[in-house]
Amino acid sequence: MSQKVAVLGTGKIGEALLSGMIRAGWAPADLLVTARRPERAEELRARYGVAPVTNPEAAKTADTLILTVKPQDMGALLEELAPHLPADRLVISGAAGIPTSFFEERLAAGTPVVRVMTNTPALVDEAMSVISAGSHATADHLAHAEEIFGAVGKTLRVPESQQDACTALSGSGPAYFFYLVEAMTDAGILLGLPRDKAHDLIVQSAIGAAVMLRDSGEHPVRLRENVTSPAGTTINAIRELENHGVRAALIAALEAARDRSRELASGKKD
């Protein structure tokens, strides 16, 4: 952990990663940050004891650069970094939809690039971060990326060809669960419960179900069947979900998210 790591464009996810790394044992003296606004950079210095630098300074100084800017800002950032970035530095991209080839074409020949799709539960150290190697990234580079993102949750290696699917499933995934909780809360109010009580009931049920899925090793069908008594309340609810095509709608939604990720990779913005 003695190598210097720079987080460029330190927004909410970047800050979550930064704080997770410090809790995992990285020394603040080995961490650099960049931010668009000077007051944001000073806020990070005061909060974590890290050093704010410019993007060119980060390129010259850091051994690993983690690029957390928005996808539409990535091209301009690479133009700024390229003249200062040696080919032996590891570049980790957290930008949705942008392939490693985009970076390799704009940086010095042989620059190792690792693509990572994480998600917002990084803010509570429960992220799912999916990691893929570019053409010049080695197993050591992947292990280093896993060490970094493992500070805020779980990591999984996949071929880059699967990144768009992973973006649809886990990158956007938290939003689907929030949407479901929102709908169930509205249903609870319709059934006569106060909003706060409906919210508490649903959130704790969701946490319990997630822990059972993670820790039991059981297939979700088996866990669902354990709740579903013959002619009971649950099977009547499941019937209505099937009648309204919820399963098909979910599949279509994830396909749409995957397709949009592919469009972003091709440069289509609208």
C-alpha positions as CSV (number, residue, x, y, z in Angstrom):
1,M,0.0,0.0,0.0
2,S,3.0,2.3,-0.3
3,Q,2.2,3.2,-3.9
4,K,0.6,6.5,-4.6
5,V,-3.0,6.4,-5.8
6,A,-4.8,9.3,-7.2
7,V,-8.6,9.7,-7.4
8,L,-9.5,12.0,-10.2
9,G,-12.9,13.8,-10.2
10,T,-13.7,13.0,-6.6
11,G,-17.5,13.1,-6.4
12,K,-19.6,10.9,-4.1
13,I,-18.4,7.6,-5.4
14,G,-14.8,8.8,-5.5
15,E,-15.0,10.0,-2.0
16,A,-16.6,6.7,-0.8
17,L,-13.7,4.9,-2.4
18,L,-11.2,7.3,-0.8
19,S,-12.6,6.9,2.7
20,G,-12.9,3.1,2.3
21,M,-9.2,2.9,1.3
22,I,-8.2,4.8,4.3
23,R,-10.2,2.5,6.6
24,A,-8.6,-0.5,4.8
25,G,-5.1,0.8,5.7
26,W,-4.0,3.2,3.0
27,A,-2.1,6.1,4.4
28,P,-3.6,9.5,3.6
29,A,-0.1,10.6,2.6
30,D,-0.2,8.1,-0.3
31,L,-3.5,9.3,-1.6
32,L,-4.0,12.2,-4.0
33,V,-7.3,13.8,-5.2
34,T,-8.4,16.1,-7.9
35,A,-11.7,18.0,-8.0
36,R,-13.2,20.5,-10.4
37,R,-13.8,23.1,-7.7
38,P,-11.0,24.2,-5.4
39,E,-13.3,24.4,-2.4
40,R,-14.2,20.7,-2.9
41,A,-10.5,19.8,-3.0
42,E,-9.9,21.6,0.3
43,E,-12.9,19.9,1.8
44,L,-11.4,16.5,1.0
45,R,-8.0,17.6,2.4
46,A,-9.6,18.7,5.7
47,R,-11.8,15.6,6.0
48,Y,-9.2,12.9,5.1
49,G,-5.8,14.5,5.2
50,V,-5.2,13.7,1.5
51,A,-3.3,16.0,-0.9
52,P,-5.3,17.9,-3.6
53,V,-3.4,18.1,-6.9
54,T,-4.1,19.1,-10.5
55,N,-4.8,16.4,-13.0
56,P,-1.3,16.8,-14.7
57,E,0.4,16.6,-11.2
58,A,-1.6,13.4,-10.5
59,A,-0.4,11.9,-13.9
60,K,3.2,12.7,-13.1
61,T,3.1,11.6,-9.4
62,A,0.7,8.7,-8.9
63,D,1.4,5.0,-9.6
64,T,-2.3,4.4,-10.1
65,L,-4.9,6.8,-11.4
66,I,-8.6,6.1,-10.7
67,L,-10.8,8.1,-13.1
68,T,-14.2,8.8,-11.6
69,V,-15.4,11.6,-13.8
70,K,-18.6,11.4,-15.8
71,P,-18.4,9.5,-19.1
72,Q,-19.0,12.7,-21.2
73,D,-16.0,14.3,-19.5
74,M,-13.6,11.4,-20.0
75,G,-12.3,12.5,-23.4
76,A,-11.3,15.9,-22.2
77,L,-9.6,14.5,-19.1
78,L,-7.5,12.1,-21.1
79,E,-6.4,14.9,-23.4
80,E,-5.2,16.7,-20.2
81,L,-3.5,13.6,-18.8
82,A,-1.8,12.1,-21.9
83,P,1.2,14.5,-22.2
84,H,2.2,13.8,-18.6
85,L,1.3,10.1,-18.1
86,P,4.1,7.5,-18.4
87,A,3.1,4.2,-20.0
88,D,3.9,2.2,-16.8
89,R,1.1,3.8,-14.7
90,L,-2.1,1.9,-14.1
91,V,-5.3,3.6,-15.2
92,I,-8.5,2.5,-13.6
93,S,-11.7,3.7,-15.3
94,G,-15.0,3.9,-13.4
95,A,-17.0,5.4,-16.4
96,A,-20.0,3.5,-17.5
97,G,-20.0,2.3,-21.1
98,I,-16.5,3.4,-22.1
99,P,-14.3,0.5,-23.3
100,T,-10.6,0.1,-22.3
101,S,-9.7,0.6,-26.0
102,F,-11.0,4.2,-25.7
103,F,-8.2,4.9,-23.1
104,E,-5.5,2.8,-24.9
105,E,-6.0,4.8,-28.1
106,R,-5.5,8.1,-26.2
107,L,-2.7,7.3,-23.8
108,A,0.9,6.1,-24.3
109,A,1.3,2.8,-26.1
110,G,1.3,-0.1,-23.6
111,T,-0.5,1.8,-20.8
112,P,-2.3,-0.8,-18.6
113,V,-6.1,0.0,-18.2
114,V,-8.6,-1.7,-16.0
115,R,-12.3,-1.1,-16.3
116,V,-14.4,-1.1,-13.2
117,M,-18.2,-0.8,-12.9
118,T,-19.1,-0.2,-9.3
119,N,-22.4,1.0,-7.8
120,T,-23.7,3.4,-5.2
121,P,-23.7,1.0,-2.2
122,A,-20.0,1.9,-2.2
123,L,-21.3,4.7,0.0
124,V,-22.1,2.1,2.7
125,D,-19.2,-0.4,1.9
126,E,-21.6,-2.8,0.2
127,A,-20.6,-2.1,-3.5
128,M,-20.6,-4.7,-6.2
129,S,-17.6,-3.8,-8.4
130,V,-17.0,-5.6,-11.7
131,I,-13.5,-5.6,-13.0
132,S,-12.1,-6.2,-16.5
133,A,-8.6,-6.0,-18.0
134,G,-7.6,-4.0,-21.0
135,S,-5.1,-5.3,-23.5
136,H,-2.0,-4.4,-21.4
137,A,-3.3,-5.1,-17.9
138,T,-1.8,-8.0,-16.1
139,A,-3.0,-10.2,-13.3
140,D,-1.1,-8.0,-10.9
141,H,-3.0,-5.0,-12.2
142,L,-6.3,-6.7,-11.7
143,A,-5.3,-7.8,-8.2
144,H,-4.4,-4.2,-7.3
145,A,-7.8,-3.0,-8.6
146,E,-9.5,-5.7,-6.5
147,E,-7.5,-4.5,-3.4
148,I,-8.7,-0.9,-4.0
149,F,-12.4,-1.6,-4.7
150,G,-12.5,-4.4,-2.1
151,A,-12.3,-1.7,0.5
152,V,-15.9,-0.7,-0.3
153,G,-17.5,-4.1,-1.0
154,K,-17.3,-7.2,-3.2
155,T,-15.4,-7.5,-6.5
156,L,-15.9,-9.8,-9.4
157,R,-13.7,-10.3,-12.5
158,V,-15.4,-10.7,-15.9
159,P,-14.4,-10.4,-19.5
160,E,-14.9,-6.9,-20.8
161,S,-17.5,-8.3,-23.3
162,Q,-19.7,-8.8,-20.3
163,Q,-19.4,-5.3,-18.8
164,D,-22.6,-4.0,-20.5
165,A,-24.6,-6.8,-19.0
166,C,-23.0,-6.2,-15.6
167,T,-23.8,-2.5,-15.9
168,A,-27.5,-3.4,-16.4
169,L,-27.6,-5.8,-13.5
170,S,-25.4,-4.3,-10.8
171,G,-24.4,-0.8,-11.9
172,S,-28.0,0.2,-12.3
173,G,-29.3,-2.5,-10.0
174,P,-29.7,-0.5,-6.8
175,A,-32.2,1.8,-8.6
176,Y,-34.5,-1.1,-9.4
177,F,-34.6,-2.1,-5.8
178,F,-35.3,1.5,-4.7
179,Y,-38.1,1.6,-7.3
180,L,-39.6,-1.6,-5.9
181,V,-39.4,-0.3,-2.4
182,E,-41.1,2.9,-3.5
183,A,-43.9,1.0,-5.1
184,M,-44.3,-1.4,-2.1
185,T,-44.4,1.6,0.2
186,D,-47.2,3.1,-1.8
187,A,-49.1,-0.2,-1.6
188,G,-48.6,-0.2,2.2
189,I,-50.2,3.2,2.4
190,L,-53.1,2.1,0.2
191,L,-53.6,-0.9,2.5
192,G,-53.9,1.6,5.5
193,L,-50.4,1.8,7.0
194,P,-48.6,5.1,7.8
195,R,-45.7,5.8,5.4
196,D,-43.0,5.4,8.0
197,K,-44.3,2.1,9.2
198,A,-44.7,0.7,5.7
199,H,-41.1,1.9,4.9
200,D,-39.6,0.2,8.0
201,L,-41.5,-3.1,7.2
202,I,-40.3,-3.2,3.6
203,V,-36.7,-2.1,4.2
204,Q,-36.1,-4.7,7.0
205,S,-37.8,-7.4,4.9
206,A,-35.5,-6.5,2.0
207,I,-32.4,-6.6,4.2
208,G,-33.4,-10.0,5.6
209,A,-34.1,-11.4,2.2
210,A,-30.8,-10.2,0.9
211,V,-28.9,-11.7,3.8
212,M,-30.7,-15.0,3.3
213,L,-29.8,-15.0,-0.4
214,R,-26.2,-14.3,0.3
215,D,-25.6,-16.6,3.3
216,S,-28.0,-19.6,2.8
217,G,-26.6,-20.9,-0.5
218,E,-30.2,-21.7,-1.5
219,H,-31.7,-20.9,-4.9
220,P,-34.1,-18.0,-4.9
221,V,-36.9,-20.2,-6.1
222,R,-36.4,-22.4,-3.1
223,L,-36.4,-19.4,-0.7
224,R,-39.5,-18.1,-2.4
225,E,-41.3,-21.5,-2.1
226,N,-40.5,-21.5,1.6
227,V,-42.7,-18.4,2.0
228,T,-45.4,-19.6,-0.4
229,S,-48.1,-21.7,1.3
230,P,-50.8,-23.5,-0.7
231,A,-53.8,-21.2,-1.3
232,G,-52.1,-18.6,0.9
233,T,-51.5,-14.9,0.7
234,T,-48.1,-15.0,-1.0
235,I,-49.2,-17.2,-3.9
236,N,-52.1,-14.9,-4.6
237,A,-49.6,-12.0,-4.7
238,I,-47.2,-13.9,-7.0
239,R,-50.1,-14.7,-9.3
240,E,-50.9,-11.0,-9.7
241,L,-47.2,-10.2,-10.4
242,E,-47.2,-12.9,-13.1
243,N,-50.6,-11.7,-14.5
244,H,-49.1,-8.2,-14.9
245,G,-46.0,-9.4,-16.6
246,V,-43.5,-8.2,-13.9
247,R,-40.9,-10.9,-14.8
248,A,-41.1,-10.0,-18.5
249,A,-40.9,-6.3,-17.7
250,L,-37.8,-6.8,-15.6
251,I,-36.1,-8.7,-18.4
252,A,-37.0,-6.0,-20.9
253,A,-35.8,-3.3,-18.5
254,L,-32.4,-4.9,-18.1
255,E,-32.0,-5.4,-21.8
256,A,-32.8,-1.7,-22.3
257,A,-30.1,-0.8,-19.7
258,R,-27.6,-3.1,-21.5
259,D,-28.4,-1.5,-24.9
260,R,-27.9,2.0,-23.5
261,S,-24.5,1.0,-22.1
262,R,-23.6,-0.2,-25.6
263,E,-24.8,3.1,-27.1
264,L,-22.7,5.1,-24.7
265,A,-19.7,3.0,-25.7
266,S,-20.3,3.8,-29.3
267,G,-20.4,7.5,-28.5
268,K,-24.2,8.0,-28.8
269,K,-25.3,10.6,-26.2
270,D,-29.0,11.0,-26.9
